[in-house]
Amino acid sequence: NIGDHIIKFNSICKKYKILKYSIFGVEPHLPSIKRLKTRLKKINYKLINKSLGDKKGKVNFFIEKKNVISGRNSVFKHFYLDKFVKIEQTTI
């Protein structure tokens, strides 16, 4: 489902002829970013290449080794997430 919400909001804006709009996506993990950029080539959106959290700085991002673009990847450690990478996190 990488990018589904961006596609949905874009289609809603077109359906209702909303001319001025901004769509934001948040994705901290490079393999998922690559998939997003491939999938959303024709859509105008802004990508925040960080995770969102309660503090700024580098954090551990836990991923599945077998499926690195899984939607289950998280900044929270779960028993099924067997690897991690360091990513940049920001706040809103």
ZADO-1210 file (C-alpha; in nm, 4 decimals, padded with zeros to 6 digits):
<atoms>
<atom x="00.0000" y="00.0000" z="00.0000" code="ASN" pos="1"/>
<atom x="00.2968" y="00.2312" z="-00.0428" code="ILE" pos="2"/>
<atom x="00.1540" y="00.5644" z="-00.1537" code="GLY" pos="3"/>
<atom x="-00.2152" y="00.4654" z="-00.1425" code="ASP" pos="4"/>
<atom x="-00.3190" y="00.7624" z="00.0698" code="HIS" pos="5"/>
<atom x="-00.1365" y="01.0018" z="-00.1645" code="ILE" pos="6"/>
<atom x="-00.3147" y="00.8508" z="-00.4661" code="ILE" pos="7"/>
<atom x="-00.6511" y="00.8690" z="-00.2860" code="LYS" pos="8"/>
<atom x="-00.6156" y="01.2341" z="-00.1813" code="PHE" pos="9"/>
<atom x="-00.4945" y="01.3283" z="-00.5283" code="ASN" pos="10"/>
<atom x="-00.7998" y="01.1641" z="-00.6880" code="SER" pos="11"/>
<atom x="-01.0349" y="01.3403" z="-00.4417" code="ILE" pos="12"/>
<atom x="-00.8822" y="01.6789" z="-00.5297" code="CYS" pos="13"/>
<atom x="-00.9212" y="01.6095" z="-00.9016" code="LYS" pos="14"/>
<atom x="-01.2776" y="01.4795" z="-00.8602" code="LYS" pos="15"/>
<atom x="-01.3884" y="01.7942" z="-00.6785" code="TYR" pos="16"/>
<atom x="-01.1768" y="02.0217" z="-00.9006" code="LYS" pos="17"/>
<atom x="-00.9679" y="02.1518" z="-00.6116" code="ILE" pos="18"/>
<atom x="-00.6927" y="02.3456" z="-00.7841" code="LEU" pos="19"/>
<atom x="-00.4699" y="02.4471" z="-00.4934" code="LYS" pos="20"/>
<atom x="-00.3758" y="02.1646" z="-00.2610" code="TYR" pos="21"/>
<atom x="-00.0723" y="02.0087" z="-00.0970" code="SER" pos="22"/>
<atom x="-00.0266" y="01.6405" z="-00.0280" code="ILE" pos="23"/>
<atom x="00.2423" y="01.5297" z="00.2146" code="PHE" pos="24"/>
<atom x="00.3884" y="01.1839" z="00.2596" code="GLY" pos="25"/>
<atom x="00.6133" y="01.0716" z="00.5442" code="VAL" pos="26"/>
<atom x="00.8587" y="00.7900" z="00.4800" code="GLU" pos="27"/>
<atom x="01.1925" y="00.7417" z="00.6553" code="PRO" pos="28"/>
<atom x="01.3137" y="00.4214" z="00.4876" code="HIS" pos="29"/>
<atom x="01.5089" y="00.4400" z="00.1591" code="LEU" pos="30"/>
<atom x="01.3752" y="00.1188" z="-00.0073" code="PRO" pos="31"/>
<atom x="01.0178" y="00.2385" z="00.0508" code="SER" pos="32"/>
<atom x="01.1058" y="00.5865" z="-00.0782" code="ILE" pos="33"/>
<atom x="01.2333" y="00.4348" z="-00.4019" code="LYS" pos="34"/>
<atom x="00.9056" y="00.2426" z="-00.4433" code="ARG" pos="35"/>
<atom x="00.7062" y="00.5594" z="-00.3683" code="LEU" pos="36"/>
<atom x="00.8918" y="00.7636" z="-00.6282" code="LYS" pos="37"/>
<atom x="00.8402" y="00.4937" z="-00.8920" code="THR" pos="38"/>
<atom x="00.4713" y="00.4525" z="-00.8128" code="ARG" pos="39"/>
<atom x="00.3861" y="00.8226" z="-00.7827" code="LEU" pos="40"/>
<atom x="00.5723" y="00.9736" z="-01.0786" code="LYS" pos="41"/>
<atom x="00.2634" y="01.1556" z="-01.2116" code="LYS" pos="42"/>
<atom x="00.1406" y="01.2927" z="-00.8788" code="ILE" pos="43"/>
<atom x="00.2516" y="01.6191" z="-00.7204" code="ASN" pos="44"/>
<atom x="00.3301" y="01.5571" z="-00.3531" code="TYR" pos="45"/>
<atom x="00.5874" y="01.6561" z="-00.0938" code="LYS" pos="46"/>
<atom x="00.7858" y="01.3824" z="00.0770" code="LEU" pos="47"/>
<atom x="00.9189" y="01.4163" z="00.4297" code="ILE" pos="48"/>
<atom x="01.2147" y="01.1795" z="00.4292" code="ASN" pos="49"/>
<atom x="01.2128" y="01.1275" z="00.8086" code="LYS" pos="50"/>
<atom x="01.0094" y="00.9544" z="01.0739" code="SER" pos="51"/>
<atom x="00.7825" y="01.1596" z="01.2974" code="LEU" pos="52"/>
<atom x="00.8180" y="01.1306" z="01.6731" code="GLY" pos="53"/>
<atom x="00.8509" y="01.3113" z="02.0020" code="ASP" pos="54"/>
<atom x="01.2156" y="01.4105" z="01.9550" code="LYS" pos="55"/>
<atom x="01.4556" y="01.5148" z="01.6802" code="LYS" pos="56"/>
<atom x="01.7665" y="01.3167" z="01.5908" code="GLY" pos="57"/>
<atom x="01.8789" y="00.9716" z="01.4850" code="LYS" pos="58"/>
<atom x="01.6672" y="00.6757" z="01.5977" code="VAL" pos="59"/>
<atom x="01.6606" y="00.3018" z="01.5353" code="ASN" pos="60"/>
<atom x="01.4151" y="00.1922" z="01.2667" code="PHE" pos="61"/>
<atom x="01.3361" y="-00.1765" z="01.2965" code="PHE" pos="62"/>
<atom x="01.2739" y="-00.3687" z="00.9741" code="ILE" pos="63"/>
<atom x="01.1910" y="-00.7161" z="00.8556" code="GLU" pos="64"/>
<atom x="01.4929" y="-00.8749" z="00.6932" code="LYS" pos="65"/>
<atom x="01.2783" y="-01.0710" z="00.4459" code="LYS" pos="66"/>
<atom x="01.0543" y="-00.7789" z="00.3458" code="ASN" pos="67"/>
<atom x="01.2338" y="-00.4477" z="00.3931" code="VAL" pos="68"/>
<atom x="00.9448" y="-00.2433" z="00.2503" code="ILE" pos="69"/>
<atom x="00.6889" y="-00.3983" z="00.4820" code="SER" pos="70"/>
<atom x="00.4277" y="-00.1713" z="00.6366" code="GLY" pos="71"/>
<atom x="00.5122" y="-00.3375" z="00.9671" code="ARG" pos="72"/>
<atom x="00.8517" y="-00.1655" z="00.9939" code="ASN" pos="73"/>
<atom x="00.8652" y="00.0612" z="01.2970" code="SER" pos="74"/>
<atom x="01.0657" y="00.2777" z="01.5352" code="VAL" pos="75"/>
<atom x="00.9301" y="00.0427" z="01.8020" code="PHE" pos="76"/>
<atom x="01.0978" y="-00.2946" z="01.8487" code="LYS" pos="77"/>
<atom x="00.8679" y="-00.5904" z="01.7817" code="HIS" pos="78"/>
<atom x="00.9570" y="-00.9599" z="01.8033" code="PHE" pos="79"/>
<atom x="00.9182" y="-01.0077" z="01.4252" code="TYR" pos="80"/>
<atom x="01.1496" y="-00.7167" z="01.3357" code="LEU" pos="81"/>
<atom x="01.4950" y="-00.8688" z="01.3290" code="ASP" pos="82"/>
<atom x="01.7133" y="-00.5871" z="01.1948" code="LYS" pos="83"/>
<atom x="01.7428" y="-00.2097" z="01.2313" code="PHE" pos="84"/>
<atom x="01.8912" y="00.0903" z="01.0535" code="VAL" pos="85"/>
<atom x="01.9513" y="00.4423" z="01.1819" code="LYS" pos="86"/>
<atom x="01.7135" y="00.7034" z="01.0403" code="ILE" pos="87"/>
<atom x="01.6496" y="01.0723" z="01.0986" code="GLU" pos="88"/>
<atom x="01.3442" y="01.1661" z="01.3047" code="GLN" pos="89"/>
<atom x="01.1711" y="01.5010" z="01.3425" code="THR" pos="90"/>
<atom x="00.8711" y="01.6471" z="01.5218" code="THR" pos="91"/>
<atom x="00.5692" y="01.8358" z="01.3945" code="ILE" pos="92"/>
</atoms>
